[in-house]
């Protein structure tokens, strides 16, 4: 059984999962590229944040650190745009898989009710849909959960790196 046959066996629910997967992967690839570009220009972004900071500069180091973290968070928030969609896809994919399981088993029992157990094909089609959508939902959920967690961890490391660059420039110049 090829990929197209699996998608067809899963019916509408499998097609929904396919669309969700396509959207989610496109978002994850876009976010990784955006973060890579942002990280490549870390020095430039540090200088931009420092120029914003210069208008509200303080002598207290604790205040400096808090203000820098706030400015940095506001900048990095833009890079997080779209990631909640990836997280939602990871969460709802399992639910769509479960929905496909229930619909498939329901179809199997309806087939048995109509023609009896004499025709195993009627029962097999429903069970096939149930299993295929379960697997499809789990695959989409796993891909998006891992992708989301990886991107968020990478974004945290970019934030830590940028924070270190900024603080070293500020605290180094204050000494």
C-alpha positions as CSV (number, residue, x, y, z in Angstrom):
1,X,0.0,0.0,0.0
2,X,1.5,3.3,-1.1
3,X,1.2,6.7,0.5
4,X,-1.7,7.8,-1.7
5,X,-3.6,4.7,-0.8
6,X,-3.0,5.4,2.9
7,X,-4.3,9.0,2.5
8,X,-7.3,7.8,0.7
9,X,-8.0,5.0,3.3
10,X,-8.0,7.7,6.0
11,X,-10.7,9.7,4.2
12,X,-11.4,13.4,4.9
13,X,-9.7,13.3,8.3
14,X,-6.4,12.1,6.7
15,X,-6.6,15.0,4.2
16,X,-7.1,17.4,7.1
17,X,-4.1,16.0,8.8
18,X,-2.1,16.4,5.5
19,X,-3.0,20.0,5.3
20,X,-2.2,20.6,8.9
21,X,1.2,18.9,8.4
22,X,2.0,21.0,5.3
23,X,1.1,24.3,7.1
24,X,3.0,23.3,10.2
25,X,6.2,22.3,8.4
26,X,6.1,25.4,6.3
27,X,5.9,27.5,9.5
28,X,8.7,25.6,11.2
29,X,11.0,25.9,8.2
30,X,10.2,29.7,7.9
31,X,10.9,30.2,11.7
32,X,14.2,28.3,11.6
33,X,15.4,30.4,8.6
34,X,14.2,33.7,10.4
35,X,16.0,32.7,13.6
36,X,19.2,31.7,11.8
37,X,19.2,35.1,10.0
38,X,18.5,36.9,13.2
39,X,21.2,35.0,15.1
40,X,23.7,35.7,12.2
41,X,23.2,39.4,12.8
42,X,23.4,39.2,16.6
43,X,25.9,42.1,16.9
44,X,23.7,44.4,14.8
45,X,20.7,43.5,16.9
46,X,22.7,44.0,20.1
47,X,23.7,47.5,18.9
48,X,20.1,48.4,18.0
49,X,18.9,47.3,21.5
50,X,21.7,49.3,23.1
51,X,20.7,52.4,21.1
52,X,17.2,52.0,22.5
53,X,18.6,51.4,25.9
54,X,20.8,54.5,25.9
55,X,17.8,56.8,26.2
56,X,16.7,55.1,29.4
57,X,20.2,54.3,30.8
58,X,20.6,53.8,34.6
59,X,23.7,53.5,36.9
60,X,22.1,50.6,38.8
61,X,23.4,47.3,37.3
62,X,20.2,45.4,38.4
63,X,18.0,47.9,36.7
64,X,20.2,47.7,33.6
65,X,19.9,43.9,33.5
66,X,16.1,44.0,33.9
67,X,15.6,46.7,31.2
68,X,17.9,44.9,28.8
69,X,15.9,41.6,29.3
70,X,12.7,43.5,28.7
71,X,14.0,45.1,25.5
72,X,15.3,41.8,24.3
73,X,12.1,40.0,25.0
74,X,10.1,42.5,23.0
75,X,12.4,42.0,20.1
76,X,12.4,38.2,20.2
77,X,8.6,38.1,20.5
78,X,8.4,38.9,16.8
79,X,10.4,35.7,16.1
80,X,7.9,33.6,18.1
81,X,5.0,34.7,15.8
82,X,3.5,31.6,14.2
83,X,4.9,29.1,16.7
84,X,1.6,28.9,18.7
85,X,0.1,27.5,15.4
86,X,2.7,24.8,15.3
87,X,1.9,24.0,19.0
88,X,-1.8,23.8,18.2
89,X,-1.2,21.5,15.2
90,X,0.9,19.2,17.5
91,X,-2.0,19.2,20.0
92,X,-4.9,18.8,17.7
93,X,-3.3,16.3,15.3
94,X,-3.7,13.6,18.0
95,X,-7.3,14.6,18.4
96,X,-8.0,14.3,14.7
97,X,-6.3,10.9,14.7
98,X,-8.6,9.8,17.6
99,X,-11.6,11.2,15.7
100,X,-10.6,9.1,12.7
101,X,-10.3,6.1,14.9
102,X,-13.8,6.6,16.3
103,X,-15.3,7.3,12.8
104,X,-13.5,4.2,11.3
105,X,-14.7,1.9,14.1
106,X,-18.2,3.4,13.7
107,X,-18.1,2.7,10.0
108,X,-17.0,-0.8,10.6
109,X,-19.9,-1.5,12.9
110,X,-22.4,0.2,10.6
111,X,-21.1,-2.1,7.8
112,X,-21.5,-5.1,10.0
113,X,-25.1,-4.0,10.9
114,X,-26.0,-3.6,7.3
115,X,-24.6,-6.8,5.7
116,X,-23.5,-8.9,8.7
117,X,-20.2,-10.6,9.2
118,X,-20.4,-12.4,5.9
119,X,-18.4,-9.7,4.1
120,X,-15.1,-9.0,5.9
121,X,-14.3,-6.2,3.5
122,X,-17.0,-4.0,5.0
123,X,-15.5,-4.4,8.4
124,X,-11.9,-4.1,7.1
125,X,-12.5,-0.7,5.4
126,X,-13.6,0.9,8.7
127,X,-10.8,-0.6,10.7
128,X,-8.3,0.4,8.1
129,X,-9.5,4.0,8.3
130,X,-9.3,3.9,12.1
131,X,-5.7,2.6,12.1
132,X,-4.5,4.9,9.3
133,X,-5.9,8.1,10.9
134,X,-4.5,7.1,14.2
135,X,-1.0,6.7,12.7
136,X,-1.4,9.8,10.7
137,X,-2.4,11.9,13.7
138,X,0.5,10.6,15.8
139,X,3.0,11.2,13.0
140,X,1.9,14.8,12.6
141,X,1.8,15.3,16.3
142,X,5.3,13.9,16.9
143,X,6.8,16.0,14.1
144,X,5.3,19.2,15.3
145,X,5.9,18.6,19.0
146,X,9.6,17.9,18.3
147,X,9.9,20.8,15.9
148,X,8.2,23.2,18.3
149,X,10.4,22.2,21.2
150,X,13.5,22.4,19.1
151,X,12.7,25.8,17.7
152,X,11.8,27.1,21.2
153,X,15.1,25.8,22.6
154,X,17.0,27.3,19.7
155,X,15.2,30.6,20.3
156,X,16.2,30.5,24.0
157,X,19.8,29.9,23.1
158,X,19.7,32.9,20.6
159,X,18.2,35.0,23.4
160,X,20.9,33.9,25.9
161,X,23.7,34.6,23.4
162,X,22.3,38.1,22.5
163,X,21.8,38.9,26.2
164,X,25.4,38.0,26.9
165,X,26.6,40.2,24.0
166,X,24.6,43.1,25.2
167,X,25.5,42.8,28.8
168,X,29.2,42.4,28.1
169,X,29.0,45.6,26.0
170,X,27.1,47.5,28.7
171,X,28.9,46.2,31.8
172,X,32.2,46.3,30.1
173,X,31.7,50.0,29.2
174,X,30.6,50.9,32.8
175,X,33.7,49.6,34.4
